[in-house]
């Protein structure tokens, strides 16, 4: 198992008297010292082998292409800041970004977040995440429903793996969090947003069913009525409005600083108590979660091939209001 408290040094005992036989026969004290040193060396080797974080820089690391960066901060580095680092693309939820994020989470989980009391996720630049990648959505329109459903489940997991971290995760929403970007923040344990940040589950305005757990997690956070209004209208609200309905815990002009303050309080609390509490809180949300994700993936797969979805993506790219035409009825033709 992972060694939680590896020795940082080996004590070397000193002797005030030397036995006349010590040159040939070590004293019991010396034998014990040698055994302790041997054990300590073996322990240090085992620790380096089983703890992958020890092969990483103490304060920071990133994925190979630096799409996602990690920084350790706070007292004794007990807070990890995970930053989506594609500011030129407003940290859009692409497959590559998802793979990079999952690689970081897997790396932290391999060591059970040793030495970490809380995690803060945020976006580099002016956006938290501006939502899905348009090219990815166009590719889904050209694909089949039977392929799109599993593709979407895999896509969800690239970002929902944040819920596998054994410590609380705080989303510092520093700017726009739209569509899948807001779903990602919703999967975190706590959210703090800038007052003027734009937040929206804009799926229906794109002609698409919501995904990435939004239909399951959001009602448990803001209640059924508020969740229904946000998901069915696809409207965008401010951070201030989000705080009023409980979507975010509070607002702050500098949400990252505010998130770090909360993370510091969590990191200073009892580690075992915090880890067990966050698992208990998530457990309630996890009931029925897998079924909801499959329902979302199937619904999105069904819609991807529709004319309305194609129109929604095209309207978004052209920065205009969509013109939806698929008003279905269920009457049999005469």
C-alpha positions as CSV (number, residue, x, y, z in Angstrom):
1,X,0.0,0.0,0.0
2,X,1.0,3.7,-0.2
3,X,3.1,4.8,2.8
4,X,1.4,7.7,4.4
5,X,4.2,8.7,6.6
6,X,7.6,7.8,5.2
7,X,10.6,8.6,7.3
8,X,12.2,11.9,6.5
9,X,15.5,11.1,8.3
10,X,17.4,8.4,10.1
11,X,18.7,9.0,13.6
12,X,22.3,8.0,14.3
13,X,22.7,7.1,17.9
14,X,26.0,8.0,19.6
15,X,27.7,6.1,22.4
16,X,29.4,7.5,25.4
17,X,31.4,4.4,26.1
18,X,33.1,1.8,23.8
19,X,33.2,-1.8,24.7
20,X,36.7,-3.4,24.4
21,X,35.1,-6.0,22.3
22,X,33.4,-3.5,19.9
23,X,36.0,-3.8,17.2
24,X,35.1,-7.5,16.8
25,X,31.6,-7.9,18.2
26,X,29.1,-5.1,17.7
27,X,27.1,-4.1,20.8
28,X,23.4,-4.7,20.9
29,X,22.8,-0.9,20.4
30,X,24.9,-0.9,17.2
31,X,23.1,-4.0,15.9
32,X,19.8,-2.3,16.4
33,X,21.0,0.9,14.7
34,X,22.2,-1.1,11.7
35,X,18.9,-2.9,11.5
36,X,17.0,0.5,11.6
37,X,19.2,1.9,8.9
38,X,18.6,-1.1,6.6
39,X,14.9,-1.0,7.2
40,X,14.8,2.8,6.5
41,X,16.6,2.3,3.2
42,X,14.2,-0.4,2.1
43,X,11.3,1.8,3.2
44,X,12.6,4.7,1.2
45,X,12.9,2.6,-1.9
46,X,9.4,1.2,-1.6
47,X,8.0,4.7,-1.1
48,X,9.6,6.0,-4.3
49,X,8.2,3.0,-6.2
50,X,4.6,3.1,-4.9
51,X,4.1,6.8,-4.8
52,X,4.2,8.3,-8.4
53,X,3.8,11.9,-7.1
54,X,7.3,11.7,-5.7
55,X,8.6,11.5,-9.2
56,X,6.9,14.8,-10.0
57,X,7.9,18.3,-9.1
58,X,6.8,19.2,-5.5
59,X,4.9,22.3,-6.4
60,X,3.6,21.9,-9.9
61,X,3.3,19.7,-13.0
62,X,1.4,19.6,-16.2
63,X,0.4,17.3,-19.1
64,X,2.8,17.0,-22.0
65,X,1.1,19.6,-24.1
66,X,0.3,21.8,-21.0
67,X,-3.4,21.6,-21.8
68,X,-4.0,21.1,-18.0
69,X,-1.6,22.3,-15.3
70,X,-1.4,21.4,-11.6
71,X,0.0,23.6,-8.9
72,X,0.5,22.8,-5.2
73,X,-0.1,25.7,-2.9
74,X,-1.2,26.5,0.7
75,X,0.2,25.3,3.9
76,X,2.6,22.4,3.2
77,X,1.2,22.3,-0.3
78,X,-2.0,20.7,0.8
79,X,-4.1,22.4,-1.9
80,X,-3.9,21.4,-5.6
81,X,-5.0,23.9,-8.3
82,X,-6.0,22.2,-11.5
83,X,-6.2,24.7,-14.3
84,X,-7.7,24.2,-17.8
85,X,-5.1,25.8,-19.9
86,X,-6.5,26.5,-23.3
87,X,-7.3,30.2,-23.0
88,X,-7.1,30.8,-26.7
89,X,-10.1,28.5,-27.1
90,X,-11.8,29.7,-24.0
91,X,-11.0,26.2,-22.5
92,X,-13.6,24.6,-24.7
93,X,-14.5,21.0,-23.8
94,X,-12.5,19.1,-26.5
95,X,-11.6,15.4,-26.5
96,X,-7.9,16.4,-26.2
97,X,-8.6,18.6,-23.2
98,X,-10.7,15.8,-21.6
99,X,-7.9,13.3,-22.1
100,X,-5.4,15.7,-20.5
101,X,-7.7,16.3,-17.6
102,X,-8.3,12.6,-17.0
103,X,-4.6,12.0,-17.1
104,X,-4.1,14.5,-14.3
105,X,-6.9,13.1,-12.2
106,X,-5.5,9.5,-12.7
107,X,-2.1,10.7,-11.6
108,X,-3.5,12.2,-8.4
109,X,-5.6,9.1,-7.7
110,X,-2.7,6.7,-8.2
111,X,-1.3,8.3,-5.0
112,X,-4.7,8.7,-3.3
113,X,-4.1,12.5,-3.3
114,X,-1.4,12.0,-0.7
115,X,-0.8,15.2,1.2
116,X,-3.7,17.0,-0.5
117,X,-6.6,18.2,1.5
118,X,-8.6,20.0,-1.2
119,X,-8.6,20.6,-5.0
120,X,-9.5,23.8,-6.8
121,X,-10.3,23.7,-10.5
122,X,-10.4,26.8,-12.7
123,X,-9.8,28.1,-16.2
124,X,-6.8,30.0,-17.6
125,X,-7.6,33.3,-19.1
126,X,-11.0,35.0,-19.1
127,X,-13.2,31.9,-19.3
128,X,-13.8,28.9,-17.0
129,X,-15.0,26.9,-20.0
130,X,-17.1,28.1,-22.9
131,X,-18.7,24.7,-23.6
132,X,-18.4,22.1,-26.3
133,X,-16.2,22.1,-29.4
134,X,-18.3,22.9,-32.5
135,X,-16.2,20.5,-34.7
136,X,-16.8,17.7,-32.3
137,X,-20.6,18.4,-32.4
138,X,-20.5,18.5,-36.2
139,X,-18.8,15.1,-36.2
140,X,-21.6,13.7,-34.1
141,X,-24.1,14.9,-36.6
142,X,-22.3,13.0,-39.3
143,X,-22.1,9.8,-37.2
144,X,-24.7,7.2,-36.3
145,X,-26.8,7.0,-33.2
146,X,-25.5,3.6,-32.3
147,X,-21.9,5.0,-32.3
148,X,-22.7,8.4,-30.7
149,X,-24.2,7.0,-27.5
150,X,-21.0,5.2,-26.3
151,X,-18.9,8.1,-27.7
152,X,-20.8,10.5,-25.5
153,X,-20.5,8.3,-22.4
154,X,-16.8,8.2,-22.9
155,X,-16.7,12.0,-23.4
156,X,-18.7,12.6,-20.1
157,X,-16.2,10.4,-18.2
158,X,-13.2,12.4,-19.3
159,X,-14.5,15.3,-17.1
160,X,-16.8,13.6,-14.6
161,X,-13.8,11.7,-13.3
162,X,-13.3,14.8,-11.1
163,X,-15.8,13.1,-8.8
164,X,-13.4,10.2,-8.3
165,X,-10.9,12.4,-6.4
166,X,-11.1,11.4,-2.7
167,X,-11.0,15.1,-1.5
168,X,-13.4,18.0,-1.9
169,X,-13.3,19.8,-5.3
170,X,-14.1,23.5,-5.6
171,X,-14.8,25.1,-8.9
172,X,-13.6,28.7,-9.2
173,X,-15.7,30.0,-12.0
174,X,-13.7,33.0,-13.2
175,X,-15.6,33.6,-16.4
176,X,-18.1,32.1,-18.8
177,X,-19.2,28.5,-17.9
178,X,-21.5,27.4,-20.7
179,X,-23.0,24.1,-21.7
180,X,-20.6,21.2,-20.9
181,X,-18.4,23.7,-19.2
182,X,-21.1,24.4,-16.6
183,X,-21.9,20.7,-16.3
184,X,-18.2,20.2,-15.4
185,X,-18.5,22.8,-12.6
186,X,-21.8,21.3,-11.5
187,X,-20.0,17.9,-10.9
188,X,-17.7,19.6,-8.4
189,X,-18.6,19.7,-4.7
190,X,-18.6,23.5,-4.3
191,X,-18.8,26.4,-6.8
192,X,-17.7,30.0,-6.3
193,X,-18.3,32.4,-9.2
194,X,-17.4,35.9,-10.3
195,X,-20.6,38.1,-10.0
196,X,-20.6,38.9,-13.7
197,X,-19.6,35.4,-14.9
198,X,-22.1,34.0,-17.5
199,X,-23.5,30.6,-16.6
200,X,-25.9,28.6,-18.8
201,X,-27.0,25.0,-19.7
202,X,-27.6,26.2,-23.2
203,X,-28.2,22.7,-24.8
204,X,-31.9,23.3,-25.8
205,X,-30.9,26.5,-27.6
206,X,-28.6,24.3,-29.6
207,X,-31.4,21.9,-30.3
208,X,-29.8,19.3,-28.1
209,X,-30.7,17.3,-25.0
210,X,-28.6,18.3,-21.9
211,X,-25.7,15.9,-21.0
212,X,-22.8,15.2,-18.7
213,X,-25.0,14.6,-15.7
214,X,-26.8,18.0,-15.7
215,X,-30.3,16.5,-15.6
216,X,-29.4,14.5,-12.5
217,X,-27.1,16.7,-10.5
218,X,-28.7,20.1,-11.0
219,X,-32.1,19.3,-9.4
220,X,-30.3,18.0,-6.3
221,X,-28.5,21.3,-6.1
222,X,-31.1,24.0,-6.9
223,X,-34.4,22.0,-6.7
224,X,-36.6,20.7,-9.4
225,X,-38.3,24.0,-10.4
226,X,-35.2,26.0,-10.8
227,X,-33.4,23.1,-12.6
228,X,-36.3,22.7,-15.0
229,X,-36.3,26.4,-15.9
230,X,-32.5,26.5,-16.5
231,X,-32.5,23.2,-18.5
232,X,-35.6,23.8,-20.6
233,X,-35.0,27.4,-21.5
234,X,-31.2,27.2,-21.9
235,X,-31.0,30.7,-20.6
236,X,-27.8,32.3,-19.4
237,X,-27.6,33.8,-15.9
238,X,-25.0,35.8,-14.0
239,X,-22.9,34.6,-11.1
240,X,-25.0,36.8,-8.8
241,X,-28.3,35.2,-10.0
242,X,-26.6,31.7,-9.7
243,X,-25.8,32.5,-6.0
244,X,-29.5,33.5,-5.4
245,X,-30.8,30.1,-6.4
246,X,-27.9,28.1,-4.8
247,X,-26.2,27.0,-8.0
248,X,-23.0,28.6,-6.6
249,X,-22.3,28.9,-2.9
250,X,-21.3,32.5,-3.2
251,X,-19.7,35.1,-5.5
252,X,-16.4,36.9,-5.3
253,X,-14.6,39.4,-7.6
254,X,-11.6,37.0,-7.5
255,X,-13.2,33.6,-7.3
256,X,-9.9,31.8,-7.3
257,X,-8.7,33.6,-4.2
258,X,-12.1,32.9,-2.5
259,X,-11.9,29.3,-3.5
260,X,-8.4,29.0,-2.1
261,X,-9.6,30.5,1.2
262,X,-12.3,27.8,1.4
263,X,-9.9,25.1,0.4
264,X,-7.5,26.2,3.2
265,X,-10.3,25.8,5.7
266,X,-11.0,22.3,4.4
267,X,-7.4,21.3,4.3
268,X,-6.9,22.4,7.9
269,X,-9.8,20.1,9.0
270,X,-9.4,16.5,10.0
271,X,-8.3,14.7,6.8
272,X,-10.2,11.4,7.5
273,X,-13.3,13.4,8.5
274,X,-13.2,15.5,5.4
275,X,-12.7,12.5,3.0
276,X,-15.4,10.4,4.5
277,X,-17.8,13.4,4.6
278,X,-17.3,14.2,0.9
279,X,-17.9,10.6,0.0
280,X,-21.1,10.6,2.1
281,X,-22.4,13.7,0.3
282,X,-21.6,12.4,-3.1
283,X,-23.2,9.1,-2.3
284,X,-26.7,10.7,-2.3
285,X,-26.1,12.2,-5.7
286,X,-24.7,9.0,-7.1
287,X,-28.0,7.1,-6.6
288,X,-29.4,6.7,-10.1
289,X,-26.5,8.7,-11.6
290,X,-25.3,6.0,-14.1
291,X,-28.9,5.5,-15.4
292,X,-29.2,9.3,-15.9
293,X,-25.9,9.4,-17.8
294,X,-27.1,6.6,-20.1
295,X,-30.4,8.3,-20.7
296,X,-28.6,11.6,-21.6
297,X,-26.2,9.9,-23.9
298,X,-29.0,8.0,-25.7
299,X,-31.1,11.1,-26.0
300,X,-28.2,13.2,-27.4
301,X,-27.4,10.3,-29.8
302,X,-31.0,10.4,-31.1
303,X,-30.9,14.1,-31.7
304,X,-27.5,14.5,-33.3
305,X,-28.8,13.4,-36.7
306,X,-31.7,15.9,-36.7
307,X,-32.0,18.9,-38.9
308,X,-32.7,21.1,-35.9
309,X,-29.4,20.2,-34.3
310,X,-27.5,21.0,-37.4
311,X,-29.3,24.3,-37.6
312,X,-28.5,25.0,-33.9
313,X,-24.8,24.4,-34.5
314,X,-24.8,26.5,-37.6
315,X,-26.6,29.4,-35.9
316,X,-24.0,29.3,-33.1
317,X,-21.1,29.4,-35.5
318,X,-22.8,32.3,-37.3
319,X,-23.7,34.1,-34.1
320,X,-27.4,34.3,-34.9
321,X,-30.7,33.0,-33.4
322,X,-31.5,29.5,-34.7
323,X,-34.6,28.7,-36.8
324,X,-36.0,25.4,-35.5
325,X,-38.6,23.7,-37.7
326,X,-39.1,20.2,-36.3
327,X,-42.4,20.6,-34.5
328,X,-43.5,17.0,-34.1
329,X,-47.0,15.6,-33.8
330,X,-48.1,12.2,-33.0
331,X,-51.2,11.9,-35.3
332,X,-51.3,9.2,-37.8
333,X,-51.4,10.3,-41.4
334,X,-54.8,10.1,-43.0
